[in-house]
Amino acid sequence: MPHTLASLVNHTALKLTVLAGEGRLDVPVRWAHASELIDPVPYMEGGELLLITALKLDAEDPEATRRYVRRVAEAGVVGLGFAVGVNYEGVPQALVDAAGEQGLPLLGVPRRTPFIAISKAVSAAVAADQYRAVTAGFEAQRELTRAALSAEGPAELLARLAAHLDGWAALYDASGAVVAAAPDWAARRAARLGDDVGRLRERPAPASSVVSDTDGDDRVELQSLGTGRRARGVLAVGTGAPLGTAERYAVHSAVALLTLTTERSRALQDAEQRLGAAVLKMLLAGEPDHARAVAGRLYGGLLDAPFRMVVAEPVAGEEQSSPSSGGVGASGVLDGLADAMDSAAARTGEAVLAVPDGGRLIVLVADGGAAAGACAAYAAEADARAGARPRPGGRAGRSRAGHDQGLAVGLSAPTGPMAAANAYRQAEQALSVARRRGRTLVEHEDVAAGSVLPLLADDAVRAFADGLLRALREHDARGRGDLVASLRAWLARHGQWDAAAADLGVHRHTLRYRMRRVEEILGRSLDDADVRMELWLALKATSGGQGE
């Protein structure tokens, strides 16, 4: 425990007496320093016992003494030691009164006790305290190491660390989710720090921060885990006071041990990635048996049940148009998605096969598993954030939600190893639709079960449609008839003259005349099914096709 003024007073060899400030003897003493300067404050750091003989100070002048005592007290000096019988036979009453007014402990030092003896006592106590802290830190390191190697792993390590700190500890994974906490109630406390953890994860590891808590009495420190560009996790510790030396040693040991358990070697990562790439290549080549043999225990379980293929790629949006725009980088959005799926799978023991493919990420995830759910949740959150942001011109919208987030994802239907190549095509098709619709995630089932009309929301399709119908619109604009509306009604009624004419409120002969004019202007026959299909899609793709 820290050395205090009380322990100095109780030191039998020093023979110190308390003359003022009896109620503040429990304050720690960082050092003992002798100075006869009238103003020693520039040379003080705070926490010192200042030893004086009043060689230059008129200790019998109440005003001068009051100014001196007030100044050193405001500088953080924790006590004064006055040498009796050196320059003054007794302790001047003015000094006692001034110390009492400031509540500053004043200790009488007998003539036979040299200042150096007090300094040595303080120095020995400080050294002993540091030795105890280092010893406790090494003991904590040994105990935490044993905990890390136990069957419970990080959970047991957190429990031991919380006990050493007399506080709580929590571990977050690469996605920012709480994976373990000690004691159990700390999980709720840790969950409230999501935003702070997210900001720390954005900084290169190692990094740390102190969190101010407005909801409780604890002081929280966050430490990132990892040695690379991205943090592999975050350790949070909460205590009732700033960490001491021994506690700091324990936290640093925990950070090192958790980094070892969460940061796998680059060689192992590369080997797993090469293995995953080989398994994927065999699946796409129609060699499921070979893929199973190579997958082994690492990915074999994934191939034994229905899985889904995920294809993701970054998409440049308005917010990424310049380096200072604040948008997420291409590799960052893929890393974020991969972390979300990996973390979710790790919590449930699922296997996930992820293979970077140029600027893309291809992932095999169990159908209905935690990784697939994390992918959907990640995409939904991205769309929600983008949809809430103002669009250029002050309008809010979602038409480019996924693009603003810089990510597009296609998800195949559930499949097995025999149909992996088809699943890849499905995921690519869904990815193409996601890019066109401006959404972060599109599932193949949505494409297959939905309407083809949303696919027409494309600039190239609109340009084709406008060009195809331009002559008819120009004809109508000159007041020479209503050919576009007539064409739309006739196509909607599948070429039934009477029904289409009734919808328009004209005679069927009038409608026949208008359709002949359409053929003459376009130079195309309405008897051709392909022509009718193109005209109908052109009407649907333009504003005129949706009701003018």
Residue pairs with C-beta under 8 A, 6 or more apart in sequence:
1 129
2 28
2 29
2 129
3 28
3 29
3 122
3 125
3 126
3 129
4 25
4 26
4 27
4 28
4 29
5 24
5 25
5 26
5 27
5 29
5 49
5 78
5 79
5 105
5 107
6 25
6 26
7 125
8 14
8 16
8 29
8 49
8 107
8 118
8 121
8 122
9 16
9 17
9 18
9 25
9 107
11 121
13 117
13 121
14 109
14 113
14 117
14 118
14 121
15 110
15 112
15 113
16 81
16 107
16 108
16 109
16 110
16 113
16 118
17 107
17 108
17 110
18 25
18 105
18 106
18 107
18 108
19 82
19 91
19 96
19 99
19 106
19 107
19 108
20 96
20 99
20 100
20 104
20 105
20 106
21 79
21 99
21 100
21 102
21 103
21 104
21 105
21 106
22 105
23 103
24 78
24 79
24 103
24 104
24 105
25 105
27 78
27 79
27 105
28 47
28 78
29 47
29 48
29 49
29 78
29 79
29 122
29 125
30 45
30 46
30 47
30 48
30 78
30 126
31 45
31 47
31 48
31 49
31 122
31 123
31 126
32 48
32 49
32 51
32 81
32 115
32 118
32 119
32 121
32 122
32 123
33 40
33 43
33 44
33 48
33 49
33 50
33 51
33 119
34 50
34 51
34 52
34 115
34 119
35 43
35 50
35 51
35 52
36 52
36 53
36 54
36 55
36 56
36 57
37 43
37 56
38 56
38 57
38 68
39 71
40 50
40 72
41 71
41 72
41 75
44 50
44 72
44 75
44 76
44 77
45 76
46 75
46 76
46 77
47 76
47 78
48 76
48 77
48 78
49 77
49 78
49 79
49 80
49 81
49 107
49 118
49 122
50 72
50 77
50 79
50 80
50 81
51 80
51 81
51 83
51 109
51 115
51 118
51 119
52 80
52 81
52 82
52 83
53 82
53 83
53 86
53 87
54 82
54 87
54 88
54 92
54 95
55 87
57 64
57 65
57 68
58 64
58 65
59 65
59 82
59 88
59 92
59 94
59 95
60 88
60 92
60 93
60 94
61 94
62 94
62 97
62 98
65 92
65 94
65 95
65 97
65 98
66 94
66 98
66 101
68 98
69 80
69 95
69 98
69 99
69 101
69 102
69 104
70 98
70 102
72 80
72 104
73 102
73 103
73 104
77 104
78 105
79 104
79 105
79 106
79 107
80 95
80 99
80 104
80 105
80 106
80 107
81 107
81 108
81 109
81 115
81 118
82 91
82 95
82 106
82 107
82 108
82 109
83 109
83 111
83 115
84 90
84 91
84 108
84 109
84 110
84 111
85 110
85 111
86 111
91 106
91 108
95 106
96 106
99 105
99 106
100 106
109 115
109 118
130 245
132 246
133 244
133 245
133 246
133 249
134 245
134 246
134 249
136 246
136 249
136 250
137 245
137 246
137 248
137 249
137 250
137 253
138 249
140 160
140 161
140 164
140 246
140 249
140 250
140 253
141 249
141 250
141 253
143 160
143 164
144 157
144 160
144 161
144 250
144 253
144 254
144 257
145 253
145 257
147 156
147 157
147 159
147 160
148 154
148 156
148 157
148 257
148 258
148 260
148 261
150 156
153 261
154 171
154 179
154 180
154 258
154 261
155 180
155 182
157 254
157 257
157 258
158 169
158 170
158 171
158 180
158 181
158 182
158 254
159 182
159 183
161 169
161 182
161 237
161 250
161 251
161 254
162 168
162 169
162 182
162 183
162 186
162 237
164 246
164 247
164 250
165 237
165 239
165 243
165 247
165 250
165 251
166 239
166 240
167 218
167 237
167 238
167 239
167 240
168 181
168 182
168 183
168 185
168 186
168 189
168 190
168 218
168 237
168 238
169 181
169 182
169 186
169 235
169 236
169 237
169 238
169 254
170 178
170 180
170 181
170 182
170 186
170 187
170 189
170 190
170 235
170 236
171 178
171 179
171 180
171 181
171 233
171 234
171 235
171 236
171 258
172 178
172 179
172 190
172 197
172 233
172 234
172 235
172 236
173 179
173 233
173 262
173 339
173 343
173 346
173 347
174 201
174 230
174 231
174 232
174 233
174 262
174 339
174 342
174 343
175 336
175 339
175 340
175 342
175 343
175 344
175 374
176 194
176 197
176 198
176 201
176 234
177 343
177 347
178 187
178 190
178 191
179 233
179 343
179 346
179 347
181 187
181 189
181 190
186 238
189 216
189 218
189 238
190 236
192 215
193 211
193 220
193 222
193 236
196 209
196 211
196 222
197 222
197 234
197 236
199 209
200 207
200 208
200 209
200 222
200 224
200 231
200 234
201 224
201 230
201 231
201 234
203 224
203 231
204 229
204 230
205 224
205 225
205 226
205 227
205 228
205 229
205 230
205 231
205 232
206 223
206 224
206 225
206 226
206 227
206 255
207 223
207 224
207 231
208 221
208 222
208 223
208 224
209 221
209 222
210 219
210 220
210 221
210 222
211 220
211 221
211 222
213 219
213 220
213 238
217 240
218 238
218 239
218 240
219 238
219 239
219 240
219 241
219 242
220 236
220 237
220 238
221 236
221 237
221 239
221 243
221 251
222 234
222 235
222 236
223 234
223 235
223 236
223 237
223 251
223 255
224 231
224 233
224 234
225 231
225 232
225 233
225 234
225 235
225 255
225 258
225 259
225 262
225 263
226 232
226 233
226 259
226 262
226 263
227 259
227 263
228 263
230 335
230 339
232 259
232 262
232 263
233 258
233 262
235 251
235 254
235 255
235 258
237 243
237 251
239 247
243 251
272 298
273 354
273 355
273 356
275 294
275 295
275 298
275 299
276 299
276 353
276 354
276 355
277 355
278 294
279 291
279 294
279 295
279 299
279 353
280 291
280 353
280 355
280 362
280 364
282 288
282 290
282 291
282 294
283 291
283 417
283 420
283 421
284 420
284 421
284 424
285 421
286 421
288 303
288 416
288 417
288 418
288 420
291 303
291 417
291 420
292 300
292 303
292 417
295 302
295 303
298 351
299 351
299 353
299 364
301 351
302 350
302 351
302 352
302 353
302 364
302 365
302 366
303 416
303 417
305 366
305 367
306 366
306 367
306 414
306 415
306 416
307 364
307 365
307 366
307 367
307 414
307 415
307 416
307 423
308 364
308 365
308 366
308 367
308 372
308 411
308 412
308 413
308 414
308 415
308 423
308 427
309 362
309 363
309 364
309 411
309 412
309 415
309 420
309 423
309 424
309 426
309 427
310 341
310 361
310 362
310 363
310 364
310 365
310 375
310 409
310 410
310 411
310 412
310 427
311 360
311 361
311 362
311 409
311 410
311 424
311 427
311 428
311 430
311 431
312 334
312 337
312 360
312 361
312 363
312 407
312 408
312 409
312 410
312 431
313 334
313 359
313 360
313 361
313 407
313 408
313 431
314 330
314 331
314 333
314 334
314 359
314 406
314 407
314 408
315 402
315 403
315 405
315 406
315 407
315 408
315 435
316 403
316 406
317 327
317 400
317 403
317 404
317 405
317 406
318 392
318 400
318 403
318 404
319 325
319 326
319 327
319 404
319 406
320 327
320 328
320 329
320 406
321 327
327 404
327 406
328 336
328 405
328 406
329 406
330 359
330 406
332 406
333 405
333 406
333 407
334 356
334 361
334 407
336 378
337 361
337 375
337 378
337 407
337 409
338 354
338 361
338 363
340 374
340 375
340 377
340 378
341 352
341 354
341 363
341 365
341 371
341 374
341 375
341 378
342 352
342 354
342 371
343 374
344 350
344 370
344 371
344 373
344 374
345 351
345 352
345 365
345 369
345 370
345 371
345 374
347 370
348 369
348 370
350 365
350 366
350 369
350 370
350 371
351 366
352 363
352 364
352 365
352 371
353 363
353 364
354 361
354 362
354 363
354 364
355 361
355 362
355 363
356 362
362 424
363 371
363 375
365 371
365 372
365 375
366 372
367 414
372 411
375 409
375 411
375 441
376 441
378 440
379 402
379 407
379 409
379 439
379 440
379 441
380 440
380 441
382 401
382 402
382 405
382 407
382 440
383 398
383 401
383 402
383 405
383 439
383 440
383 441
385 405
386 398
386 400
386 401
386 402
386 404
386 405
386 440
387 396
387 397
387 398
387 401
388 396
389 396
389 404
390 396
391 397
391 400
398 438
399 438
400 438
401 438
401 439
401 440
402 408
402 434
402 435
402 437
402 438
402 439
402 440
402 441
403 435
403 438
405 440
407 440
408 431
408 434
408 435
408 439
408 440
409 431
409 434
409 440
409 441
409 442
410 426
410 427
410 428
410 429
410 430
410 431
410 432
410 433
410 434
410 441
410 442
410 444
411 427
411 430
411 441
411 442
411 443
411 444
412 423
412 424
412 426
412 427
412 430
412 444
413 423
413 426
413 443
413 444
413 445
413 448
415 422
415 423
426 444
427 444
429 444
429 447
430 442
430 443
430 444
430 446
430 447
431 442
433 442
433 446
433 447
433 454
433 455
434 440
434 441
434 442
436 455
436 457
436 458
437 454
437 457
453 540
455 461
456 462
456 465
456 537
456 540
456 541
457 541
461 537
461 541
462 541
462 542
464 538
464 541
465 537
465 538
465 539
465 541
465 542
465 545
466 542
468 522
468 534
468 535
468 538
469 484
469 535
469 538
469 539
469 542
469 544
471 521
471 522
472 483
472 484
472 487
472 518
472 521
472 522
473 484
473 544
475 481
475 483
475 517
475 521
476 482
476 483
476 484
481 514
481 517
482 504
482 514
483 514
483 517
483 518
483 521
484 539
484 544
484 548
485 504
485 548
486 500
486 504
486 506
486 511
486 514
486 515
486 518
487 514
487 515
487 518
487 535
487 539
488 539
488 544
488 545
489 500
489 503
489 504
489 511
490 497
490 500
490 511
490 515
491 532
491 535
491 536
491 539
492 500
492 503
493 499
493 500
493 503
495 526
495 532
497 508
497 511
497 512
498 508
500 511
501 507
501 508
501 510
501 511
504 511
515 526
518 526
519 525
519 526
524 531
525 531
526 532
526 535
538 545
539 545
540 546
